[in-house]
Amino acid sequence: MALKTLNMAIKTIEDLRVIHRRLQIPDEYIDICGLPFCPEPEELAAAGPDVFGRPALLEPQALRSWQQMRQAAAQDSVELHLVSAYRSIDYQAEVLARKVASGRSMEDVLTVNAAPGFSEHHSGRAIDIGTPGCPPLEEEFDQTQAFRWLSKHAKDFGFLLSYPKGSSGIINYEPWHWCFHA
């Protein structure tokens, strides 16, 4: 398992404010979003390709737990796919910029994507999970056997649903988004 050492360029909230201003994210976002700052890890491990064939990375402990959880689900005839894993702060900024360039408002984008610095994906501990027969990153994932299995067993592997239905957070319900908490 190859490890990648990162250069952590974003170290302070002021560093984030520079990125946010470039994206025209209001200064008050940091104070009102209710999301914690998620620094990038010092090490990431290769998790293989995601469902789109992109190389996926996770923090080493989260990767081991993801592999164990996926294997346990398979033993129960449940297939879990990795849709998305680590995302750098810079990449998150690019994602938001592309969505705004496509005609969406930043306000709308920030209901489905955290601003750079506040996505759990930056930590290398968050994963978006899919399963065969369900389009990735769609709310209908909560109607699958995979979601029912995760709801019952993910906590045994240290994974928690980050944005549950009915939560009062800034990010909408995401039944596919699970984060590892050691």
Number of C-alpha atoms within 10 A of each C-alpha: 9 10 14 15 11 12 10 12 11 16 11 11 11 10 12 20 20 13 18 19 11 11 17 12 18 12 13 9 14 19 9 9 15 13 18 12 18 16 21 25 20 14 17 25 21 16 22 14 15 18 16 11 9 11 14 22 26 29 25 20 15 26 22 15 19 25 13 13 21 20 15 16 18 13 10 10 11 19 18 21 17 21 21 25 27 26 23 21 25 14 13 20 19 14 17 22 17 12 14 16 11 9 8 13 12 19 11 11 17 17 14 14 17 19 26 27 30 21 22 26 27 25 27 30 27 28 28 20 24 26 20 12 8 15 11 20 16 12 13 14 21 17 11 16 15 24 21 14 15 26 15 10 16 23 16 11 20 16 24 19 20 19 19 17 12 8 11 11 14 16 19 16 19 20 24 27 23 25 24 24 13 10
